[in-house]
């Protein structure tokens, strides 16, 4: 187990709570609530302290305060002889990770090692996940290497966390290398791996490779949408529509996001008639056009001095029962400002007003 303890020697940037880790082993932490306050309101018997449901009940209550969660965990295991399993240690790691308490996370893993509690792939994966999310990719890679030296085999989730981090940093070569490493370890990439890889290839301008990869794989609708977004961002609308046709031929039905991505992309390159045709295709395929669909079309029609068509679409929106937030109303009124229909359009827009919140449009 000595090699596993070497995990504590991984390079760390300062944790936002490094002063806590010095006292972790003794159970003393700062900025925590007293134990009496933590368990206040719970009817506690001697048997409750060794009850896992009770443990999770308390841990859930203090999950928003990682210092207090750490203090409670240490106290209940030392003073009340609660014996945590890997699942309980992992639950604590998931509380510490989002606030970058990496020193404390490693100390939790050291405690697991000392108590001879088996570290599973999920345990290392939690640490790798939060290193990666924090941009500490080098630390995440070192943790992966240490995981293997400890005799713990990474799983597909372990690699996907690293691949996602590489994609976000634009390191496509590292993505490809990590996928090769996965295969060498006998781990098959899953749909999430494919999703990250397609996103990375599109972001790095390797659209042909992304298309080839999707065509050679058993991609699902989500992966197709990622590719579609990349093609539209690159202003390759015809190629994007071909991908939609392939998607349909392979049994994946395009959804609202698929069509809205295409509509926005087509409008941005001035293909308004094509975009209008997409709305009709949505209706034929029983995919309801949304505020994003109509709003995008109306805005670009008005920009191109096709106000009458925009006004006709506004009427269709109303007949469809689409409701508008204040933000939607403001955007549509602004679109009609230079149209001779602005007064009547404003009245319709006002009638469609509602305080609902709309969904985020595709970029």
The 8 nearest C-alpha neighbors of each residue, nearest first, counted from 0:
[[1, 3, 2, 4, 112, 149, 113, 115],
 [2, 0, 4, 3, 5, 149, 112, 6],
 [3, 1, 5, 4, 0, 149, 148, 6],
 [4, 2, 5, 149, 0, 1, 6, 145],
 [3, 5, 6, 1, 2, 7, 109, 0],
 [6, 4, 2, 7, 3, 8, 1, 9],
 [5, 7, 4, 8, 3, 9, 145, 105],
 [8, 6, 5, 9, 105, 4, 106, 109],
 [7, 9, 5, 6, 10, 4, 11, 105],
 [10, 8, 7, 6, 11, 138, 141, 5],
 [9, 11, 8, 138, 12, 7, 141, 137],
 [12, 10, 13, 9, 138, 102, 101, 14],
 [11, 13, 14, 10, 135, 101, 138, 102],
 [12, 14, 11, 15, 17, 16, 102, 101],
 [15, 13, 17, 16, 100, 101, 99, 12],
 [14, 16, 17, 100, 13, 99, 98, 18],
 [15, 17, 14, 18, 19, 100, 20, 102],
 [16, 18, 14, 19, 20, 15, 102, 13],
 [19, 17, 16, 20, 21, 22, 29, 15],
 [20, 18, 17, 28, 21, 16, 22, 23],
 [19, 21, 23, 22, 103, 17, 18, 102],
 [22, 20, 19, 23, 18, 17, 24, 28],
 [21, 23, 27, 20, 25, 24, 19, 28],
 [24, 22, 20, 26, 25, 21, 27, 19],
 [23, 25, 26, 22, 21, 27, 20, 106],
 [26, 24, 23, 27, 22, 73, 28, 21],
 [25, 27, 23, 73, 24, 74, 70, 22],
 [28, 26, 22, 25, 23, 29, 70, 24],
 [29, 27, 19, 22, 70, 26, 23, 31],
 [28, 30, 31, 19, 27, 66, 18, 67],
 [31, 29, 66, 28, 32, 67, 19, 64],
 [32, 30, 67, 29, 66, 33, 28, 70],
 [31, 33, 67, 34, 36, 37, 30, 35],
 [34, 32, 36, 35, 37, 31, 67, 70],
 [33, 35, 37, 36, 32, 38, 71, 70],
 [36, 34, 33, 37, 38, 39, 32, 40],
 [35, 37, 39, 33, 34, 38, 32, 40],
 [38, 36, 34, 35, 39, 33, 32, 61],
 [39, 37, 35, 36, 41, 40, 34, 57],
 [40, 38, 36, 41, 37, 35, 42, 34],
 [39, 41, 38, 42, 36, 37, 43, 35],
 [42, 40, 39, 38, 43, 57, 37, 53],
 [43, 41, 40, 44, 39, 38, 47, 53],
 [42, 44, 41, 47, 45, 48, 38, 46],
 [43, 45, 47, 46, 42, 48, 41, 49],
 [46, 44, 47, 48, 43, 49, 79, 50],
 [45, 47, 44, 48, 49, 50, 43, 79],
 [48, 46, 50, 44, 49, 45, 43, 53],
 [47, 49, 46, 50, 45, 79, 81, 53],
 [48, 50, 81, 47, 46, 51, 80, 82],
 [49, 51, 47, 53, 48, 52, 54, 46],
 [50, 52, 54, 53, 55, 49, 48, 47],
 [53, 51, 55, 54, 50, 56, 47, 57],
 [54, 52, 56, 51, 50, 55, 47, 57],
 [55, 53, 51, 57, 56, 52, 58, 50],
 [56, 54, 58, 52, 57, 53, 59, 51],
 [57, 55, 53, 59, 54, 58, 52, 60],
 [56, 58, 60, 54, 59, 55, 53, 61],
 [59, 57, 55, 61, 60, 56, 62, 54],
 [60, 58, 62, 56, 57, 61, 55, 63],
 [59, 61, 57, 58, 62, 56, 63, 37],
 [60, 62, 58, 63, 64, 59, 68, 67],
 [63, 61, 59, 64, 60, 58, 94, 68],
 [62, 64, 61, 65, 60, 94, 59, 68],
 [63, 65, 62, 67, 61, 66, 68, 31],
 [66, 64, 68, 67, 95, 94, 69, 62],
 [67, 65, 69, 68, 31, 64, 70, 30],
 [66, 68, 31, 70, 69, 65, 64, 32],
 [69, 67, 65, 71, 70, 66, 61, 72],
 [70, 68, 72, 66, 67, 71, 65, 73],
 [69, 71, 67, 73, 68, 72, 74, 66],
 [70, 72, 74, 68, 69, 73, 75, 67],
 [73, 71, 69, 75, 70, 74, 68, 76],
 [74, 72, 70, 26, 76, 71, 75, 77],
 [73, 75, 71, 77, 76, 72, 78, 70],
 [74, 76, 79, 72, 78, 77, 73, 81],
 [75, 77, 81, 80, 73, 74, 79, 78],
 [78, 76, 74, 75, 80, 79, 73, 81],
 [77, 79, 75, 74, 80, 76, 81, 73],
 [78, 80, 75, 81, 76, 77, 48, 74],
 [81, 79, 76, 77, 78, 82, 75, 49],
 [80, 82, 76, 49, 79, 75, 83, 48],
 [83, 81, 80, 76, 84, 49, 75, 79],
 [84, 82, 87, 81, 88, 85, 76, 86],
 [83, 85, 86, 87, 88, 116, 82, 117],
 [84, 86, 88, 87, 89, 116, 117, 118],
 [85, 87, 89, 84, 88, 90, 83, 122],
 [88, 86, 90, 89, 84, 83, 85, 91],
 [87, 89, 85, 91, 90, 86, 92, 84],
 [90, 88, 92, 86, 87, 91, 122, 85],
 [89, 91, 87, 93, 88, 92, 86, 94],
 [90, 92, 94, 88, 93, 89, 87, 95],
 [93, 91, 89, 95, 94, 90, 104, 96],
 [92, 94, 90, 91, 96, 95, 89, 125],
 [93, 95, 91, 92, 96, 65, 62, 97],
 [94, 96, 92, 100, 93, 65, 98, 97],
 [97, 95, 99, 93, 98, 129, 94, 92],
 [96, 98, 99, 95, 94, 129, 93, 100],
 [99, 97, 96, 100, 95, 15, 94, 65],
 [100, 98, 96, 101, 97, 14, 95, 15],
 [101, 99, 95, 103, 14, 98, 102, 96],
 [100, 102, 104, 103, 99, 14, 105, 96],
 [103, 101, 105, 104, 100, 20, 106, 14],
 [102, 104, 106, 101, 105, 20, 100, 107],
 [105, 103, 101, 107, 106, 102, 92, 100],
 [106, 104, 108, 102, 107, 103, 7, 109],
 [105, 107, 109, 103, 108, 104, 110, 102],
 [106, 108, 110, 104, 105, 109, 103, 111],
 [107, 109, 111, 105, 106, 110, 112, 104],
 [110, 108, 106, 112, 111, 107, 105, 4],
 [109, 111, 113, 107, 108, 112, 114, 106],
 [112, 110, 108, 116, 114, 109, 113, 115],
 [111, 113, 115, 109, 110, 114, 116, 108],
 [112, 114, 110, 115, 111, 109, 116, 108],
 [115, 113, 111, 116, 112, 110, 109, 117],
 [116, 114, 112, 113, 111, 117, 110, 118],
 [117, 115, 111, 114, 112, 85, 118, 84],
 [116, 118, 115, 119, 85, 111, 112, 84],
 [117, 119, 122, 116, 85, 120, 111, 123],
 [118, 120, 121, 122, 117, 151, 123, 85],
 [121, 119, 122, 123, 153, 124, 151, 152],
 [120, 122, 124, 119, 123, 125, 89, 157],
 [123, 121, 119, 124, 120, 125, 118, 89],
 [122, 124, 126, 125, 120, 121, 127, 146],
 [123, 125, 121, 127, 157, 122, 126, 128],
 [124, 126, 128, 123, 127, 122, 121, 129],
 [127, 125, 123, 128, 129, 124, 130, 122],
 [128, 126, 139, 124, 130, 125, 129, 131],
 [129, 127, 125, 131, 160, 126, 130, 124],
 [128, 130, 132, 131, 126, 96, 127, 133],
 [129, 131, 135, 127, 133, 139, 128, 132],
 [130, 132, 136, 134, 128, 129, 133, 164],
 [133, 131, 129, 134, 130, 128, 164, 135],
 [134, 132, 130, 131, 135, 129, 99, 136],
 [133, 135, 131, 136, 132, 130, 164, 168],
 [136, 134, 130, 138, 131, 133, 137, 139],
 [135, 137, 139, 131, 138, 134, 140, 130],
 [138, 136, 140, 139, 135, 141, 131, 130],
 [137, 139, 141, 136, 135, 140, 142, 130],
 [138, 140, 127, 136, 142, 130, 137, 141],
 [141, 139, 143, 137, 142, 138, 136, 144],
 [142, 140, 144, 138, 143, 139, 145, 137],
 [141, 143, 145, 139, 140, 144, 146, 138],
 [144, 142, 146, 140, 141, 145, 139, 147],
 [143, 145, 141, 147, 146, 142, 140, 148],
 [146, 144, 148, 142, 147, 143, 141, 149],
 [147, 145, 143, 149, 144, 148, 151, 142],
 [146, 148, 150, 149, 144, 151, 145, 152],
 [149, 147, 145, 150, 146, 144, 2, 151],
 [150, 148, 146, 3, 147, 151, 2, 145],
 [149, 151, 147, 148, 152, 146, 145, 3],
 [152, 150, 147, 146, 149, 120, 153, 119],
 [151, 153, 147, 120, 150, 154, 146, 184],
 [154, 152, 120, 157, 151, 155, 158, 147],
 [155, 153, 157, 156, 152, 120, 158, 186],
 [154, 156, 158, 157, 159, 186, 188, 153],
 [157, 155, 159, 158, 154, 160, 124, 153],
 [158, 156, 124, 154, 155, 159, 160, 153],
 [157, 159, 161, 155, 160, 156, 162, 154],
 [160, 158, 162, 156, 161, 157, 192, 163],
 [161, 159, 163, 128, 158, 162, 157, 156],
 [162, 160, 164, 158, 159, 163, 131, 165],
 [161, 163, 159, 165, 164, 174, 160, 158],
 [162, 164, 166, 160, 161, 165, 195, 159],
 [165, 163, 161, 167, 162, 166, 131, 168],
 [164, 166, 170, 162, 168, 167, 163, 174],
 [167, 165, 169, 199, 163, 168, 164, 170],
 [166, 168, 164, 165, 169, 163, 170, 199],
 [167, 169, 165, 166, 170, 164, 134, 171],
 [168, 170, 166, 167, 171, 165, 199, 203],
 [171, 169, 165, 173, 168, 172, 166, 174],
 [170, 172, 174, 173, 169, 199, 166, 175],
 [173, 171, 175, 174, 170, 176, 177, 165],
 [172, 174, 176, 171, 175, 170, 177, 165],
 [175, 173, 171, 177, 172, 162, 176, 165],
 [174, 176, 178, 172, 173, 177, 171, 179],
 [177, 175, 173, 179, 178, 174, 172, 180],
 [176, 178, 180, 174, 179, 175, 173, 181],
 [177, 179, 181, 175, 180, 176, 174, 182],
 [180, 178, 176, 182, 177, 181, 183, 175],
 [179, 181, 177, 183, 178, 182, 176, 184],
 [182, 180, 178, 184, 186, 179, 183, 177],
 [181, 183, 185, 186, 179, 184, 180, 187],
 [184, 182, 180, 185, 181, 179, 186, 178],
 [185, 183, 181, 182, 186, 180, 153, 152],
 [184, 186, 182, 183, 181, 187, 180, 154],
 [187, 185, 181, 182, 184, 155, 188, 154],
 [186, 188, 182, 189, 185, 181, 155, 178],
 [189, 187, 192, 186, 155, 193, 190, 178],
 [190, 188, 192, 191, 187, 193, 155, 194],
 [189, 191, 193, 192, 194, 218, 188, 219],
 [192, 190, 194, 193, 189, 195, 159, 188],
 [193, 191, 195, 189, 194, 190, 188, 159],
 [194, 192, 190, 196, 191, 195, 197, 189],
 [193, 195, 191, 222, 197, 192, 196, 190],
 [196, 194, 198, 192, 193, 197, 163, 199],
 [195, 197, 199, 193, 198, 194, 192, 200],
 [198, 196, 200, 209, 194, 199, 195, 193],
 [197, 199, 195, 201, 196, 200, 202, 225],
 [200, 198, 166, 196, 202, 197, 201, 171],
 [199, 201, 205, 197, 203, 202, 198, 209],
 [200, 202, 204, 206, 229, 198, 203, 199],
 [203, 201, 199, 204, 200, 198, 229, 169],
 [202, 204, 200, 201, 205, 199, 169, 171],
 [205, 203, 201, 202, 206, 200, 233, 207],
 [206, 204, 200, 208, 201, 203, 207, 209],
 [205, 207, 209, 201, 208, 204, 210, 200],
 [206, 208, 210, 209, 205, 211, 212, 204],
 [209, 207, 211, 206, 210, 205, 212, 200],
 [208, 210, 206, 212, 197, 207, 211, 200],
 [211, 209, 207, 213, 212, 208, 206, 214],
 [212, 210, 208, 214, 209, 213, 207, 215],
 [211, 213, 209, 215, 210, 214, 208, 216],
 [214, 212, 216, 210, 215, 211, 218, 209],
 [213, 215, 211, 212, 216, 210, 218, 217],
 [214, 216, 212, 213, 211, 217, 218, 210],
 [217, 215, 213, 218, 214, 212, 193, 211],
 [216, 218, 219, 215, 213, 214, 190, 249],
 [219, 217, 216, 222, 213, 220, 223, 190],
 [220, 218, 222, 221, 223, 217, 251, 190],
 [219, 221, 223, 222, 251, 224, 218, 253],
 [220, 222, 224, 223, 219, 225, 194, 218],
 [223, 221, 225, 194, 224, 220, 219, 218],
 [224, 222, 220, 226, 221, 225, 227, 219],
 [223, 225, 227, 221, 222, 226, 257, 228],
 [224, 226, 222, 228, 223, 227, 198, 221],
 [227, 225, 229, 223, 224, 228, 230, 222],
 [228, 226, 224, 230, 229, 225, 239, 223],
 [227, 229, 231, 225, 226, 230, 232, 224],
 [230, 228, 226, 232, 201, 227, 231, 233],
 [229, 231, 233, 227, 235, 232, 228, 239],
 [232, 230, 234, 264, 228, 233, 235, 229],
 [231, 233, 229, 234, 230, 228, 264, 235],
 [232, 234, 230, 231, 235, 229, 204, 236],
 [235, 233, 231, 232, 236, 230, 268, 264],
 [236, 234, 230, 231, 233, 238, 237, 239],
 [235, 237, 239, 238, 231, 234, 265, 240],
 [238, 236, 240, 239, 235, 241, 242, 234],
 [237, 239, 241, 236, 240, 235, 242, 230],
 [240, 238, 236, 242, 237, 241, 227, 230],
 [239, 241, 243, 237, 242, 238, 236, 244],
 [242, 240, 238, 244, 243, 239, 245, 237],
 [241, 243, 245, 239, 240, 244, 246, 238],
 [242, 244, 246, 240, 241, 245, 247, 239],
 [243, 245, 241, 247, 246, 242, 248, 240],
 [246, 244, 248, 242, 247, 243, 249, 241],
 [245, 247, 243, 249, 244, 251, 248, 242],
 [248, 246, 251, 244, 250, 249, 245, 252],
 [247, 249, 245, 250, 246, 244, 251, 243],
 [250, 248, 246, 247, 251, 245, 244, 252],
 [249, 251, 247, 248, 252, 246, 245, 220],
 [252, 250, 247, 246, 220, 249, 253, 219],
 [251, 253, 247, 254, 250, 246, 220, 243],
 [254, 252, 257, 251, 258, 255, 247, 243],
 [255, 253, 257, 256, 252, 286, 258, 281],
 [254, 256, 258, 257, 259, 286, 253, 288],
 [255, 257, 259, 254, 258, 260, 361, 224],
 [258, 256, 254, 260, 255, 253, 259, 224],
 [257, 259, 261, 255, 260, 256, 262, 254],
 [258, 260, 262, 256, 261, 257, 292, 255],
 [261, 259, 258, 263, 257, 262, 361, 256],
 [260, 262, 264, 258, 259, 263, 265, 257],
 [263, 261, 259, 274, 265, 264, 260, 258],
 [262, 264, 266, 260, 261, 265, 259, 267],
 [265, 263, 261, 231, 267, 262, 266, 260],
 [266, 264, 270, 262, 268, 267, 263, 274],
 [267, 265, 269, 263, 271, 268, 270, 264],
 [266, 268, 264, 265, 269, 263, 270, 234],
 [269, 267, 266, 265, 270, 264, 234, 271],
 [268, 270, 266, 267, 271, 265, 299, 272],
 [271, 269, 265, 273, 266, 272, 268, 274],
 [272, 270, 274, 266, 273, 269, 275, 265],
 [271, 273, 275, 274, 270, 276, 269, 277],
 [272, 274, 276, 271, 270, 275, 277, 265],
 [273, 275, 271, 262, 277, 276, 272, 265],
 [276, 274, 272, 278, 277, 273, 271, 279],
 [277, 275, 273, 279, 274, 278, 272, 280],
 [276, 278, 280, 274, 275, 279, 281, 273],
 [279, 277, 281, 275, 280, 276, 282, 288],
 [278, 280, 282, 276, 281, 277, 283, 275],
 [281, 279, 277, 283, 278, 282, 284, 276],
 [280, 282, 286, 278, 284, 279, 283, 285],
 [281, 283, 285, 279, 280, 284, 286, 287],
 [284, 282, 280, 285, 281, 279, 286, 278],
 [283, 285, 281, 282, 286, 280, 287, 279],
 [286, 284, 282, 283, 287, 281, 280, 288],
 [285, 287, 281, 284, 282, 255, 288, 254],
 [286, 288, 285, 282, 289, 281, 255, 284],
 [289, 287, 292, 286, 278, 281, 293, 290],
 [290, 288, 292, 291, 287, 293, 321, 255],
 [289, 291, 293, 292, 294, 321, 288, 323],
 [290, 292, 294, 289, 293, 295, 360, 259],
 [293, 291, 289, 290, 295, 288, 294, 259],
 [294, 292, 290, 296, 295, 291, 297, 289],
 [293, 295, 291, 297, 290, 296, 292, 298],
 [296, 294, 298, 292, 293, 297, 291, 299],
 [297, 295, 293, 299, 294, 298, 300, 292],
 [298, 296, 309, 300, 294, 295, 299, 293],
 [297, 299, 334, 295, 301, 296, 300, 294],
 [300, 298, 302, 301, 296, 297, 303, 295],
 [301, 299, 305, 297, 303, 302, 298, 309],
 [300, 302, 306, 304, 303, 305, 298, 299],
 [303, 301, 299, 300, 304, 298, 334, 305],
 [302, 304, 300, 301, 305, 299, 306, 269],
 [305, 303, 301, 302, 306, 300, 338, 337],
 [306, 304, 300, 301, 303, 307, 308, 309],
 [305, 307, 309, 301, 308, 304, 338, 310],
 [308, 306, 310, 309, 305, 311, 340, 338],
 [309, 307, 311, 310, 306, 305, 312, 300],
 [308, 310, 297, 306, 312, 307, 311, 300],
 [309, 311, 313, 307, 308, 312, 306, 314],
 [312, 310, 308, 314, 313, 309, 307, 315],
 [313, 311, 315, 309, 314, 310, 316, 308],
 [312, 314, 310, 316, 315, 311, 309, 317],
 [315, 313, 317, 311, 312, 316, 318, 310],
 [314, 316, 312, 318, 317, 313, 319, 311],
 [317, 315, 313, 319, 314, 318, 321, 312],
 [316, 318, 314, 320, 319, 315, 321, 313],
 [317, 319, 315, 320, 316, 314, 321, 313],
 [320, 318, 316, 317, 321, 315, 314, 322],
 [321, 319, 317, 318, 322, 316, 351, 315],
 [320, 322, 319, 316, 317, 323, 290, 351],
 [323, 321, 351, 353, 352, 320, 324, 355],
 [324, 322, 352, 353, 327, 351, 328, 325],
 [323, 325, 354, 327, 353, 326, 355, 352],
 [324, 326, 328, 327, 329, 323, 354, 352],
 [325, 327, 329, 324, 328, 330, 323, 331],
 [328, 326, 324, 330, 323, 325, 329, 331],
 [327, 329, 325, 331, 326, 330, 348, 323],
 [328, 330, 326, 332, 327, 331, 333, 325],
 [331, 329, 333, 327, 328, 332, 326, 334],
 [330, 332, 334, 328, 333, 329, 327, 335],
 [331, 333, 329, 335, 334, 330, 345, 328],
 [332, 334, 336, 330, 331, 335, 329, 337],
 [333, 335, 331, 298, 332, 336, 301, 330],
 [334, 336, 341, 338, 332, 333, 337, 301],
 [337, 335, 333, 338, 334, 341, 332, 339],
 [338, 336, 335, 339, 341, 334, 301, 333],
 [337, 339, 335, 340, 341, 336, 306, 301],
 [338, 340, 341, 337, 342, 306, 335, 336],
 [341, 339, 338, 343, 342, 344, 335, 310],
 [340, 342, 344, 335, 338, 339, 336, 343],
 [343, 341, 345, 344, 340, 346, 339, 335],
 [342, 344, 346, 345, 340, 341, 347, 348],
 [345, 343, 341, 347, 346, 342, 340, 348],
 [344, 346, 348, 342, 343, 347, 341, 332],
 [347, 345, 349, 343, 344, 348, 350, 342],
 [348, 346, 350, 344, 349, 345, 351, 343],
 [347, 349, 345, 351, 350, 346, 328, 344],
 [348, 350, 346, 352, 347, 351, 345, 328],
 [351, 349, 347, 348, 352, 346, 317, 345],
 [352, 350, 348, 322, 349, 323, 347, 353],
 [353, 351, 323, 349, 350, 322, 324, 348],
 [352, 354, 324, 323, 355, 322, 351, 325],
 [353, 355, 324, 325, 356, 352, 323, 322],
 [356, 354, 324, 353, 357, 323, 322, 325],
 [357, 355, 324, 354, 358, 323, 353, 325],
 [356, 358, 355, 359, 324, 290, 323, 327],
 [357, 359, 360, 356, 291, 290, 289, 361],
 [358, 360, 357, 361, 291, 362, 356, 256],
 [361, 359, 291, 358, 362, 259, 256, 260],
 [360, 362, 260, 359, 259, 256, 263, 228],
 [361, 360, 260, 228, 263, 232, 264, 359]]
